[in-house]
Structure formats: C-alpha cells, structure tokens
Amino acid sequence: MECGKVQKDNTKKKLIIFFYEMINGIKRGFYFNIDGGDAKKSMVLATDVAKFIFNAAEVGGTYNFTDGYHPSFKDLSHYLAWQIGKKFVSNIQLFVPKILAKSGDIFGDAFSINSNKLSKIISTLTFDDSKARNTFGWDPTPILKVFKLYNDA
C-alpha cells in the first residue's frame, strides 16, 4: 500500500460478491474447490489496517498488509462450511472448469467463468508483510479467528 494514493478499483466489491457466492454455493451444495483448493490468497481485516495506516503514513513507503496466514480456498471453504453446519465441501478436477472456462471465452457473459477468472482462482496470490512487521510492529489478527457468519449470511 502506498500512502497518499487511492487505488480506484472494484476489489472490495468483488471480494464481497465472492464470499457471498461462496457461502451460498456451500449452503446449496453447489460450491466446489477446484483441483484441491490449494491456491492461497492474502487477506487482512480492514480494522487492522485502520489501526496502522497512520503509522505507515508517518514513516512513509510502500507496505503490504496481510494477516500473515494466507488461507487456501480449501481452508476458507471448510471453515465457512463448518460455520454453516455442512460437513463436506466437494472438489472438482481441474479439467472440468478448464472446459467451462474455454466455453466462457467463446460465449462471453453467458458463462460465469472464463480462462482469465479461472487462472485467478487457481493461482496463489500472497504478499510478504515482513517490512510492515519490522518497521512499525504490524501484528494483525488472523482473519479466520474473527470471521463469523450469522444465520442470514
């Protein structure tokens, strides 16, 4: 994160939609981990960032803020399923989503997945937050320790 610059994108909106779709898919039995769900993603609580943003601004520089855990899709789906009361999250072999993604490339918005989206889902995207930890004591809360669903999720 570079202090003083505002990143204009739909990342927050996409994340909310992703979790909503994942939760509803798990509830209805339509969510599948792809190829084991081993892709990891860095996450962080907004409240943790808010606590440290002024420290980062005073020091200056570019910092990555993560919770340091980097859960996999498998971790996330099993944790959400446990909260919903589901015991099992299905897995699908990679060749099936690849076929669907190729169809999405051809037919466009008629499909909810294309090769670009599939690539993002199955690829690990993590960040190193050691600079923030060493510079000003960044010590975030692991997101899975506080992420709670309610009955209306």
URQUIFEN-V53181 format. One record per residue. RES is the residue in one letter. SS is DSSP state (h for helix, s for strand, l for the rest). OMEGA is omega in whole degrees, -180 to 180 (none if undefined). Layout:
RES&SS&OMEGA + RES&SS&OMEGA
This chain:
M&l&177 + E&s&-178 + C&l&178 + G&l&178 + K&l&177 + V&l&180 + Q&l&-179 + K&l&175 + D&l&-178 + N&l&-175 + T&h&-179 + K&h&180 + K&h&179 + K&h&-180 + L&h&179 + I&h&178 + I&h&179 + F&h&-179 + F&h&178 + Y&h&180 + E&h&179 + M&h&-179 + I&h&180 + N&h&177 + G&h&178 + I&h&180 + K&h&-176 + R&h&-180 + G&l&-179 + F&l&179 + Y&l&178 + F&s&167 + N&s&-179 + I&s&175 + D&l&178 + G&l&179 + G&l&-175 + D&l&180 + A&l&-179 + K&s&179 + K&s&174 + S&l&179 + M&l&177 + V&l&176 + L&l&179 + A&h&-180 + T&h&176 + D&h&178 + V&h&-179 + A&h&180 + K&h&-172 + F&h&-173 + I&h&-180 + F&h&174 + N&h&180 + A&h&-179 + A&h&179 + E&h&-179 + V&h&-178 + G&l&179 + G&l&-180 + T&s&-177 + Y&l&170 + N&l&177 + F&l&174 + T&l&176 + D&l&178 + G&l&-177 + Y&l&180 + H&l&-178 + P&l&175 + S&s&175 + F&h&178 + K&h&178 + D&h&-178 + L&h&-176 + S&h&179 + H&h&178 + Y&h&178 + L&h&179 + A&h&178 + W&h&-180 + Q&h&-180 + I&h&-178 + G&l&176 + K&l&-177 + K&l&-171 + F&l&172 + V&l&-176 + S&s&177 + N&s&178 + I&s&179 + Q&l&-173 + L&h&-175 + F&h&-180 + V&h&177 + P&h&178 + K&h&178 + I&h&178 + L&h&180 + A&h&177 + K&h&176 + S&h&177 + G&h&176 + D&h&-177 + I&h&-173 + F&h&174 + G&h&-172 + D&h&177 + A&h&179 + F&l&-179 + S&l&-180 + I&l&173 + N&l&-176 + S&h&179 + N&h&179 + K&h&180 + L&h&179 + S&h&179 + K&h&-179 + I&h&-173 + I&h&-180 + S&l&175 + T&l&176 + L&s&-180 + T&l&-178 + F&l&180 + D&l&-179 + D&l&-176 + S&h&179 + K&h&178 + A&h&179 + R&h&-178 + N&h&-175 + T&h&-177 + F&h&171 + G&l&177 + W&l&-179 + D&l&-174 + P&l&175 + T&l&175 + P&l&-171 + I&h&-179 + L&h&176 + K&h&-176 + V&h&-178 + F&l&-177 + K&l&175 + L&l&175 + Y&l&-175 + N&l&-177 + D&l&-178 + A&l&none
